[in-house]
Amino acid sequence: MSRNGIRFTDEFKKQIVTLHHLGSTVNHLSSEYGVSTVTIYKWIKELSPVNVFGKEEITARDYEKMKQRIAALEIENDILKKATAIFARKP
């Protein structure tokens, strides 16, 4: 959320990033749409596609979500391994 309380939709953010990729400058987009340059640069970083192993493109935001999901699954996996070891013991 910006300082003045305006929330921009994901579609609007994607449109600004697309316009930037098509050649519009950040300063021009900032003055035309009333969004700060810092905010636009943040959107460009978050929403620009990133190549994954040269095959698939994902956004930085999606990449961060994947990393968080992997971390959660690794913790869950460790818990399940420990539980298996406990229940596998013979009394």
C-alpha positions in Angstrom: 0.0 0.0 0.0 1.3 3.5 -0.8 1.6 6.3 1.8 -1.6 7.9 0.7 -3.6 4.7 1.1 -4.1 3.9 -2.6 -4.0 0.2 -3.5 -3.4 -0.7 -7.1 -4.8 -3.9 -8.6 -2.5 -6.6 -9.9 -3.8 -6.0 -13.4 -2.8 -2.3 -13.2 0.6 -3.2 -11.9 1.1 -5.7 -14.8 -0.1 -3.1 -17.3 2.5 -0.6 -16.0 5.3 -3.2 -16.2 4.2 -4.2 -19.7 4.3 -0.6 -20.8 7.8 -0.3 -19.4 8.9 -3.4 -21.3 7.4 -1.9 -24.5 9.6 1.1 -24.2 8.0 3.7 -21.9 10.3 5.2 -19.4 9.7 4.9 -15.7 9.6 8.7 -15.3 7.0 9.0 -18.1 4.8 6.2 -16.5 5.2 7.9 -13.1 3.9 11.3 -14.3 1.2 9.8 -16.6 -0.3 7.4 -14.0 0.6 9.2 -10.7 2.7 6.4 -9.3 6.1 7.0 -7.7 9.1 5.9 -9.6 10.2 3.8 -6.6 6.9 1.9 -6.7 7.2 1.3 -10.4 10.8 0.0 -10.1 9.5 -2.3 -7.3 6.7 -3.6 -9.6 9.2 -4.2 -12.4 11.4 -6.2 -10.1 8.5 -8.3 -8.8 6.6 -8.8 -12.0 9.2 -9.2 -14.7 9.7 -12.7 -15.8 12.8 -14.6 -14.8 14.1 -17.6 -16.7 14.2 -20.8 -14.8 16.7 -23.2 -16.2 16.3 -21.5 -19.6 12.9 -23.1 -20.1 10.2 -21.5 -18.1 9.6 -17.9 -17.1 8.2 -17.0 -13.7 8.1 -13.7 -11.8 10.3 -12.9 -8.8 7.2 -12.9 -6.6 6.3 -16.5 -7.7 9.9 -17.5 -7.2 9.8 -16.2 -3.6 6.6 -18.1 -3.0 8.1 -21.3 -4.3 11.1 -20.9 -2.0 8.8 -20.4 1.0 6.8 -23.5 0.0 10.0 -25.6 -0.4 11.1 -24.5 3.1 7.8 -25.4 4.6 7.8 -28.8 2.9 11.4 -29.5 4.1 10.3 -28.8 7.7 7.2 -31.1 7.2 9.5 -33.8 5.7 11.9 -33.6 8.7 8.9 -33.9 11.1 7.6 -37.0 9.3 11.0 -38.6 9.3 11.3 -38.2 13.0 7.8 -39.5 13.6 8.5 -42.5 11.4 11.7 -43.2 13.4 9.7 -43.0 16.7 6.9 -45.3 15.6 9.3 -47.8 14.0 10.9 -48.6 17.4 10.1 -51.9 18.9 8.8 -51.8 22.4 
